[in-house]
């Protein structure tokens, strides 16, 4: 790439899933450990929410701003190719992505070192998360845990919506049915009290979402994950404001690695945030 390239030379276009695979590789190089087959579910929610910046036809920057309904959007995959950082391409890409959200409130999970930069763009801190990684040491689950069935899948949509600032039926339907994704549900007296999805990733297996009514429900779900993975490490992004979730990870022998920050540009829809024992993904919330 010539040294004379300028920000004005950056050309933006909406990405197709096949093109976004390049961005996923960038994310893997940054240590984000993206899921092996996440792309289909990402694009099912908002196919126009994935933006690529090009210089002379080469992909050099990316950002996703995925719209959930009329009021909420989530920003992720904010990346510039390492050899072109510090030239203003990131700022231009950020601005182009933000435009896609319109007047929606935007959320993001970002690196701690960039908090002040995010604040300058109108984001305010909601909470910190830590990625806990390890082989959970848990007894076998009880008989309230079952693998996802078609009946459970339809029932999970309203449960999922109560745990988040927005509904996401298109995303969730694809996410739950994706090849290699395994979902466990806790049902007590005929009522769903939590669920967790396991998926293959580059390094440790990833868990998300991990939603539960309370610690007892989360404990049984984590036990099911431990039994299913049989000694393979898993990774869960846990909101640090959820004390019971942090204690459960610690008691299971999981170790915190890096931290991120959840930030919003404004007030979000009321939801049961105490049920979030693990966020779905750092890229889409």
Long-range contacts (C-beta under 8 A, 24 or more apart in sequence): 1-55, 1-56, 1-58, 1-60, 1-83, 1-84, 2-56, 5-55, 5-56, 5-84, 5-87, 7-87, 7-88, 7-89, 7-91, 7-92, 9-55, 9-56, 10-53, 10-54, 10-55, 10-60, 10-61, 10-89, 10-92, 10-93, 11-53, 11-54, 11-55, 12-51, 12-52, 12-53, 12-54, 12-93, 12-96, 13-51, 13-52, 13-54, 14-47, 14-48, 14-50, 14-51, 14-52, 15-50, 15-51, 15-52, 15-62, 17-43, 19-52, 19-59, 20-50, 20-52, 20-62, 22-59, 23-50, 23-52, 23-59, 23-62, 23-77, 23-79, 26-62, 26-79, 26-81, 27-77, 27-79, 27-283, 28-202, 30-79, 31-258, 32-282, 32-283, 33-201, 33-202, 33-203, 33-204, 33-206, 33-235, 34-201, 34-202, 34-283, 35-199, 35-200, 35-201, 35-206, 35-281, 36-180, 36-199, 36-200, 36-201, 36-202, 37-178, 37-179, 37-180, 37-181, 37-199, 37-200, 38-178, 38-199, 38-281, 38-283, 40-174, 40-178, 41-171, 41-174, 41-175, 41-178, 42-66, 42-171, 42-283, 42-284, 44-170, 44-171, 44-173, 44-174, 45-168, 45-170, 45-171, 45-284, 48-100, 49-73, 49-100, 50-77, 51-93, 51-96, 51-97, 51-100, 53-80, 53-89, 53-92, 53-93, 53-96, 55-84, 55-89, 60-84, 60-89, 61-89, 61-90, 61-92, 61-93, 62-93, 63-93, 63-94, 63-96, 63-97, 64-97, 64-283, 64-284, 65-97, 65-98, 65-100, 65-101, 65-106, 66-284, 67-100, 67-101, 67-102, 67-104, 68-165, 68-166, 68-167, 68-168, 69-166, 69-167, 70-104, 71-104, 71-105, 71-166, 71-269, 72-104, 72-105, 72-106, 72-107, 72-165, 72-166, 72-268, 72-269, 73-100, 73-101, 73-104, 73-105, 73-106, 73-107, 74-106, 74-107, 74-108, 74-284, 74-285, 75-101, 75-106, 75-107, 75-108, 76-108, 76-109, 76-281, 76-282, 76-283, 76-284, 76-285, 77-283, 78-108, 78-110, 94-121, 105-165, 105-264, 105-265, 105-266, 105-267, 105-268, 106-264, 106-265, 107-165, 107-262, 107-263, 107-264, 107-265, 107-268, 107-285, 108-262, 108-263, 109-237, 109-260, 109-261, 109-262, 109-279, 109-282, 109-283, 109-285, 110-260, 110-261, 110-263, 111-260, 111-261, 112-259, 112-260, 112-261, 115-261, 115-263, 118-261, 118-263, 119-263, 121-265, 122-265, 123-263, 123-264, 123-265, 124-263, 124-264, 124-265, 125-261, 125-262, 125-263, 126-261, 126-262, 126-263, 126-264, 127-239, 127-240, 127-241, 127-261, 127-262, 128-239, 128-240, 128-241, 128-259, 128-260, 128-261, 128-262, 129-237, 129-238, 129-239, 129-240, 129-259, 129-260, 129-261, 129-262, 129-279, 129-282, 130-237, 130-238, 130-240, 130-246, 130-256, 130-257, 130-258, 130-259, 130-260, 131-235, 131-236, 131-237, 131-238, 131-256, 131-257, 131-258, 131-259, 131-260, 132-235, 132-236, 132-237, 132-238, 132-249, 132-254, 132-255, 132-256, 132-257, 133-204, 133-233, 133-234, 133-235, 133-236, 133-254, 133-255, 133-257, 134-233, 134-234, 134-252, 134-253, 134-254, 134-255, 135-226, 135-229, 135-231, 135-232, 135-233, 135-234, 135-253, 136-222, 136-223, 136-225, 136-226, 136-234, 136-252, 136-253, 136-254, 137-226, 137-252, 137-253, 138-219, 138-222, 138-223, 138-226, 138-227, 138-252, 139-223, 140-223, 140-227, 141-220, 141-221, 141-223, 141-224, 141-227, 142-220, 144-186, 144-187, 144-188, 144-193, 144-220, 145-184, 145-185, 145-186, 145-220, 145-221, 145-223, 145-224, 146-184, 146-185, 146-187, 147-182, 147-183, 147-184, 147-185, 148-176, 148-182, 148-183, 148-184, 148-185, 148-195, 152-183, 152-185, 152-187, 152-192, 152-195, 153-177, 155-192, 156-183, 156-185, 156-192, 156-195, 159-192, 159-195, 159-211, 160-209, 160-211, 162-271, 162-272, 162-275, 163-209, 163-211, 163-271, 163-272, 163-273, 163-275, 163-276, 164-271, 164-285, 165-268, 165-269, 165-271, 165-285, 166-268, 166-269, 171-284, 175-280, 182-228, 184-221, 184-224, 184-225, 184-228, 186-212, 186-217, 186-220, 186-221, 188-217, 193-217, 194-218, 194-220, 194-221, 194-275, 194-277, 195-221, 196-221, 196-222, 196-224, 196-225, 196-277, 196-278, 197-280, 198-225, 198-228, 198-229, 198-234, 201-235, 203-233, 203-235, 204-232, 204-233, 204-234, 204-235, 205-229, 205-232, 205-233, 205-234, 205-235, 206-234, 206-235, 206-236, 206-281, 207-234, 207-235, 207-236, 207-278, 208-236, 208-237, 208-278, 208-279, 208-280, 208-281, 209-276, 209-278, 209-279, 209-280, 210-236, 210-276, 210-277, 210-278, 210-279, 211-275, 211-276, 211-277, 211-278, 212-275, 212-277, 213-275, 214-244, 215-244, 215-247, 215-248, 218-244, 218-245, 218-248, 218-277, 219-248, 221-277, 222-248, 222-252, 226-252, 236-277, 236-278, 237-278, 237-279, 237-281, 237-282, 238-277, 238-278, 238-279, 239-273, 239-276, 239-279, 241-273, 242-273, 242-274, 242-276, 242-277, 244-277, 245-276, 245-277, 245-278, 248-277
